[in-house]
Amino acid sequence: MAEHRLVLISVVLPLAAACAYGLAVTRGKLAWVAVFMFAVLCLLRVWSRCSRAGVPSVCVLVLGDIGRSPRMQYHCLSLSRHGYGVTLLGYRVTKPHPDLLNEKNIQICPISEVKGLTVGPAVLRYIVKVVLQCLQLFYALLRIDAPHFILLQNPPGLPSIAVAWFICLLRASKLMIDWHNYGYTIMALSLGERNPIVRLAKWYEKLFGRLSDYNLCVTNAMKEDLSTNWNIKAVTLYDRPPSRFKESALEDQHHLYLKLSKDYPSFRSRETTVDDTGDQTAFTERDQVSGLVAPIPVRPALLISSTSWTEDEDFSVLLEALEEYEDFIKEGAKLPDLVCVITGKGPLKQHYCKLIAQKQLQHVQICTPWLEAEDYPVLLGSADLGVCLHKSSSGLDLPMKVVDMFGCNLPVCAVHFQCLHELVKHGENGLLFKDSKELAEQLKSLLADFTNPNGQLHAFRTNLRLSKQLRWDQSWEETVLPILKATP
């Protein structure tokens, strides 16, 4: 390494200076500056190559909350398990999964969220925020050791794609973009497709996306669209559940219900005579003689939906369906009471919580907890039915929440959009719906006999068990690892 640096200092810089002097004499100062900048670029690239440690390294960049970016956390864990040193850059808002925090090969370098201006025209506020983010990312990426790869989550890609590409140019690194969706289509949900900022974002995303060395995407439909309309070659890496997503044992269910019952009455026992011994919840009870946990014979059904509370999920659809479900019971339908858990954080949560508080429901209870990373798989593995309201802004990505639910063998009712058939098979592992009325009818038909082992809900669950779904680790090893290993 010392020999390379000596050559760099003693040969490259004098040669560049000599060339710059010659051009300065013949063509003026501008040519001198251009050659000098080129020499600096060469210097940084060679220096970066020489200063890298023997262990291959990857910088995983998330211009968002690390704790709410599960796919990128999975990338980090897979990289670490295969001997890569990982530097994870992103916002440290919610707690990442404990496995990530305990992994020695993973270093988390938090960056603060840039707020920008709070006054002035929207365009000016947005420009100022982007400029500040550029400076922040430049500093963050230059202060870490030069990585072999930068693995970037998109969206958000403005300005991270351009900054990451330029840093890769300076430091002789390779840029890999993981396309979860298109950023400009998400912006269009609130600003409109014809908004100048949206049009600029689309142009930017397409231009700088082409400069990446490698690309991953979440569906075959997106792979085709990237190839046809963006001239970007990508490899499909489907979201897959890690091994911790599985059906929950009754003991684990009981423990979680007791934990949640401290803050959410929906999980507490309906029996007024039960003392506070922890022997019974709304769903489970512990036998005082044997000490074993069993389901309560007559219990409510447990419905779960997870969300980031953004514009691409219209939760009024679910609320209207739950009101219709309530009406079915009042009209004499033999249906179980229902506990609906909606977990997640996001900008529209308060809006929907106000709507929920206004509902006068007797047979349906709704709660909106934020679950720790270790509790979320347990709740999915305990539920009777999942609901997904994610409607892709581009029509080309798939909801990870459904992937996690299927990992727990949990059947799903999901709102239909363009490429959802790549994940949800209508009538096989779940049902697709278009509006609240259709969802209400599906809830009615599936939950009428939800404890019946011969019912449709259990048939869906059986199909999921038999499907033997590919898990994240195996999928990552077959898709991403060969790309990393083939790169010098």
N, C-alpha and C positions, 0 to 999 in steps of 0.2 A: 504493500500500500504506500509506503514512504517513497519507493522508487517511482511509482506512478505520479505522485504529487511533485517530485523533483523534476521529472520530465515535463509535467504540466507547467511549472513555474519557469523553468529554464529554457524551454523550447517554444511552447505555444504562445506565451505572452510576448516575448521578443519578436517572434515572427509576425504576430498580429499587429504589433506596434510598427514594425517596419513597413508592412503593407499599408497600414493606415497613413503613415507619413508620406509614402509615395503617392497615394491617391489624393491626399490633402494638397500636395504640391500641384498635381495635374488637374484635379477636378473640384477642388474647393473643400470647405469644411463639412458639408453635408455627407460626402462620401467617407470622410474620416470618421464621422460619428457612426455611420452605418457599419463600417468595418469594426469599429471598437465594440459596438453592441453585439455584433456577431461573435467576436472573440470572447466577450463576457458570457454569451450563451454557451459557447463551446466549453469554456472554463467550468461553468456550473454543471454541465452535463457530465464531463469527465470527472470532476470532483465528486459528484453524486455517485457515479459508478464505483469510484475508488473507495469511497467512505462507507459503503454499505457493509453491514455485518454479513457473516456467512449464512445466517438463518434467513430464508426468504421472508419478506415482510409485505403486508397489505394494509393500506389505510382504508378503512370503511367510513365513508362520509355520508352523514344524514343531516340535511338542513331541516331538522325537525326534532321532535321529542324521541329520544332513544327508547324510552320505556314503552312507547306506543308504536314502535317500528319492529314488530316481531320477526319479519322476514330478514331484516338486516342483522338482528341479534342471532338468528339461526346461521346466517353466513359467518358471523364472527366465531361462533362455537365450532362450526365445521372446519373453518380455516385453522383454528387453534389445535383441534384434534389431529390435524394432518401436518403439524409441525411448523405452521406459519406464525410469525409474530404479527399481532394485530393491534393497530391503533385505531380506536373508534372515536370519531369526532361527531358531536351532535349536541342537542340541547339536553341537559340533565334536569328534567321536570318531574317525571314520574319514575319510580324505582324500576330499573331493569330486572330481568329474571336473575335469581340468585346464582344460577350456574354461570352466568356471564360475569358476575362480580367476583366469583371464586376462582375463575380461570386465570392462571398465572401468566399465560401467554397473551392475554388481552389487557391492553392499557386504555382506559377511558379518558379522553381529553375533552372535557366539557367546554362548549362555547355558549355564550349568552345570547339570548334571542334579541335581535335588533328591532327596536320599536319604530325608529324614524321620527318624522315630524307628526305632531298631533293637530296642527293647524295648517291652513292653506289649501290650494286646489289638490284634488285627489291625485292627479298625474304627478304633480311636484312631490307630494308626500311619497309616492311610490318610487320615483326616481331617486330621491334621497335615501330611502331604505335600501334600494338595490346597491347604490354606491357604497354605503356603509357596510353592507354584507360582503361586498367584494373585498374591501380592505380587511375586514375581519377574517375572511377565509384565506386570503393571501398570507396574513400573519400566522394563522393557525397551521397552515400547510407547510410553511417555510420553517417553522420552529421545531417540527418533528423530524426525525431521521428520514432520509430519502427512501420511500418505499419502492418495492418492485412494481406494485400495482396500486392504483386508486380505484376502489369499488364504490361507485356512486349510486345512491338511490334517486330515481326520478319518477314522479315529481316529489318535491319541488326541484326544478332544474335551473331556475333563474334566481341568482346568477351562477349557481354552483357548477354547471356543466362547463361554462367558459373558463372559470377560474381553475377548475380541476384540470382541464385540458392544457392550459398555459403552464401550470405547475409541472405537469407531466413533461411538457416540452423542455422546461428548464432543468428538470431533475432526472431526465432519461427514464421516466416511469411509464407504465402502460395504463391506459384508462379503460375501465370496464363499466358500462352503464347498465344498471338493472332497471328496466322499464316496467314500472307497476301500472302506469297509466300515462296519459298525456296531460301535462300541466295546464296547457292553454284551454283544454275542455273543462277542467275544473274551474278555472277563472271565469269561463263563459257562463257558468251556472248563475253567477251573481251579477256579472257585468254585461252579458249578452255577447253573441258571436261577432257582432259588427263593431264592438268597442275597439278603439285604436290600440289600447294596451293588450287586448286579447290577440289582435292580429300581429302585433309586434312580438308577443310571446310565442306565437306559433312559428313565425319566421325564425326567431332565435333558436327555438327548440329543434327545428328541422336542420338549420345550418350547423349548429355546434354538435348536435347528435351524430352527424355524419363524421365528425372528427375523432370519434372514439375508436379504440383499437378492437374492442370486443363488446358484444351486447347480449344481455339476457332479457327475456320478457316472460310474461305470466300466462299467456295463452297462444295457441296456434293462430287464432284470428289476429292477434296483435302482431305476431311474427309475419304474417302475410301482409298486413297493412304497412308495417315498417319497410318491408321489401318493395312493395308495389308503389307506395306513395311517398316514401321518404328515402328510398335507395339505401336502406340500412339493413345489413344482414345480422339477424339475431338468432339465438338458440332459446328454445322454450324450456324454461324451468318452472314447472307447475308448483304452486304453493302446496306443500305437503305437511301434514301434522307431525311434530316430533313425537317420540315414544311416550312422553308423559300424558298425551291426550288419549285417554282410554275410558272405558266404563268404570265408574267408581264403585268401590266396595261399600257395603252398607255401613260399615264402621266409619269410613271416611265421610260418607254422606251425613251421618248423624253428627259427627264432630263439626262439620261445616255449618249445618243447620243451627246447631247450638250457638256457634260463633255469630252467625248472622242474626239470630233471634234477639241478641242484645240491642241491636239498633233498628231492626225491622220486624214489626209485629206479625207480618205475613208468615214468618217461619215459626212462630210460637204455637204451642199446643192449643187446640180448640176446646180442650177439656178444662172447664173451670175448676174442677176438683183436684187437678194435678198440682202437687207442690213443686217448689223450685229446686228439684233435685237433679235436673238434667237428664231424666229418664225418658222424656217424651218431647217431640217437636210436632209440628203440623204434619210431618210426613213419616216420621220414624219413631219407634219406641224401643227401649231397652228392657228386656225381661229381667226382673229383679232376682229371679232364681238362677237362671243360666248365665245371665250377663250378656246374652247375645242381642244384637240389634235386628229388628224386623220392620218391614213396612206396616204402617197403620192400615187396617182393613178398609176403612172408608176414609180416604184422604183426598185432598184437592189435587188436580193435575198441575204439573210444574212446566210452565212455558218460559223459554228464555230467548232473548234477542240481545245482541251486542252491537254497539254503534259508536262512531266517532262524532255523532250529532252534527253532521254537516248537510249541505244542501242536496247531496246526492242520495239522501235517505229521507223519505217523507213518512214520518212516524204517525201522522194523522191517519194514514191508512190502517195501521194496527189499532189505534185507539177507536176508530169507527167500527172495526171488526169486533173488538172486545165489547163495545156497546150492543152490537147486534147479538153477540153470544149471550150477553145478559138478558136480552129480550127473549131469546129462545127459551131460557130457563123460566122466565116469568110466564111465558105462554104454555108451559107444561112439559117442555122437552126434558127428558131424563139425562141430564148432563152433570158432570162433576163441577164443583166450585173450582175456580182457576186462580192460581198465583202466577202472575206475569212479572218476570225479572228482566229489566232492561239495564245492561251494564255498559259503562263507557264514560268518556269525558269528551267535551267538545263545545263549540261556540253556541249551539242551539239548545243545549240541555236545559237551561233555565226557561226558555220559551215553552218547551214541551212539558216541563215539570208544572208550570202554571196551568196548562191545559189539563194535565192529569188531576191536579188538585180540584178542578172544577167538576170532575165527573162524580156522579152520584151512583156508585155501583155497589151492589150488595153481595153478589156472587163472584165478583172478579176483584182481586187485589193487585195493585201495581206498585212495584218499588224499583228504585233506580240507583243501586249501589255502584261504587267503584271497587272492583275486586283486585286483591293482590295477585301477582303473576302466578303464585303457587296455588291460589284458590280457584282461579278461573277454570282450569281443566277439570277440577273436581265437581264444580257446579254443572258444567256441560255434561259430564259423565253421570250426573244424577237426574237430569231433566227428562221429561217425557217427550217434548217436542221443541224444535227450534224454529224461529221465524227470522227470515232475512229480508230486509227492505232496501238493501243496496241496489241502486240502479245506476250502473256505470255511466259516467259522463261521456265516455268515448264509445261505450258499448263493447269494449275490447278487453276489459280486465275481469277477473273473477273475485268474489268476496272471500277473503281469508277466513272470515268467521264461519262460513259453511264448511271450509276445509277442516277447521278445528272441530266443528260439530260432527262431521263424518268420521274424524279420527276417534271420537268417543262413541261411534255407532249411534248417533242421535239423528233421527229423521228430521227433515226440514221442509217447511213451506217457504218458498222464495218467490219474490216478485220477478216476473219474466223480463229478460232483455236479451239482446242479440246473441251472445255467445255462451249463455249460461248452460246450454245443453252439454258443453264440454265437462261440466261438473255435476249438475243435478239432472238425473234421469226421471222425467215425470212418470209417476206410477210405479217406480222401481225403488228409489231411495228417498223419495219425497214427492212433493207436489208443487207445481208452478201456478201462480195466480196473477191476475192483471189489476184487480181493484179490491176494495174492502169487502164488498159483498161476496166475492168469490172466496176470499180468505176466510170470512165468517163461516161460510158453508163447509169449507175444508176443516176448520176447527171443530165444527159440530160433528162431522162424520168421523174424524179421527179420534176425538176425545170421548165420544159416546161410550166406547168400550175400551178405553185406553189401558185397562189392566188385564184385558182378555188376551191370553197368549195366542189365540187364533184370529185376532183382529188385524185390520190393515196396518195399524201403527207398528205392531210387532212384526208383521211381514216385512215392512221396510227395514226394521232394525236387523232382522235375520239376513236380508240381502246385503246390508252393510257389513255384517260379520263375515259373510261368505266371500265378499269381494276381495279380502286380503289386500287392502290398500297399501301402496308404496309409501314408505315413511321418508321424512326429509333427508336423513343422513344418506340413505341409499340413493335417492334421486340426485342429491348434490354430488355424490361421488361419481355417478355415471355421467353427469352433465357438465359440472363446473371444474372439477378436479383435473380432467384431461386437458382443458384449456390452459390451466395454470402450469401444469407439468410440461406442456409442449412449448411454452414460451421461454426463450433463453434468458 
